[in-house]
Amino acid sequence: MTPYKIFFTNRITTTSVVVCYNASTLNNEEIFNGRIKMQINTANARFLASGNVALRAIETTMMGIDTKYRLVAVTFTKPMQQEILSIPDYSNFNKYVFDHGMTHGVLMVMDKNRKKIGVKITEI
């Protein structure tokens, strides 16, 4: 098992929302990166505001890399306009991972005799 992390950046302009993400090992070896650009006038506002943009990007990363990798940390840059774009918190991330059968791609830990996701979510 090789642990990895994902770092998200975003940029919101008057016409578009751009979300970039980079997955790398803990030694900073890049293993996956992506970019999502949506035009504000045609984007689904609920999708942007729900944090699902990031959750889908994480799912795409997990599907696109070898199964020997396990996600251990996600860092988000705080969006400047949170009414347009938001990021998921730990409970939303946790629910998404379980609901979408993605537990194979994350680090799992034991917590009081039950398994839970061992992924650190931070916002800067």
N, C-alpha and C positions, 0 to 999 in steps of 0.2 A: 504494500500500500504506500503510495506516494502522496503526501499532503500538498494541497495547493490553496491559493487564495485568489479572490477576484477583487479588483479595484474598479469602481465606477466613477466617471466624471460626466458632467452634463453641461449643456449650454442652451439657454433659452433666449431667442431673439423675438422680434415682433412678428416674424413669419414662420419660425420653426422651433422644434425641440430636437436637440441632438443628444443622444446618450451613447457614450463610449465605454467599453469595458475590456479589461485585460486580465486574463488568468495566468498566473505564474506559480512556479514551485516556491517553496519557502527560501530557496537560494536565488530567487528572482530570475529563473529560467522561464522565458515566455512559452506558454503551451497553447494559448488560444486568445484571440481577441475579436471584438466585434464592434459594430457601430450601427445605431438605429437613428434614422432621421425621419421626422414626421412634420408635415406642414400643419401649422396650428389651425388654419381654416378648414382642413379636411380630417384632422385627427379626431378620434373618439375621446372626448374630454374625460369621461369616466375612467377609461382605460389608463390615461396618463395620471389622473389624480389618485388612482387606487394603489399605485406601486407595482402593478402587474407588468409594466414594461421591464423592470429589473428582474422580476421573478421569471418571466419568459426568457430573458437573456441568460439567467443562471441555468434554466432547464436546457436551453440550446447548448450551452457550454458543456454540461454533463453528458448530453447525447453525442457531442462532437469529439470527445476525448476518450482515450482508452479507459476501460473499467478499473484499471489498477490505481487510478487517481481518486482521492477523497477530498472534498471541499472541507476546509477547516476554518476559513475566515472570509468575510465579505466586508469591504469598506466602501461607504458611499460618501461622495461630496454632497453636502446639503444643497438642494436646489434653491436658487435665489427667489424663485416665485413658486412657493409651495402650493398655491391655489391652482397652478397649472400642472406641476409635476411633483409627485411625492415619492418617498421611498418606503419599502416595507419595513415594519418592525420585526422583532424576533418571533412574536406569536403568529403573524401573518406568514412569515417565511416558513416556520415550522408546519403550519397547517397546509401550506401549498406543497411542501415536500411530501408529506404523508398522503394528501389527497391525490397527488399525481404520481405516486409510486416511485419516488426518486430517492428513497432511503439508501439504495445501493451506492449512490454517488456522494454521500456525505459521511462525515465521521460520526459514529454513534457511540454514546457513552452510557454507563449505568448511573442512575440517579435514584437512590432509595429503592433499590431492587426493581427498577424498570428502566427500559432504554429510552433515551432522549437524544435529540440531535445535538452534537457537540460542535456547532459552528458559531464562531464569535461574529456578531454583527456590530459594526461601529459606523459612526457618522462623524465626518470632519467638516 
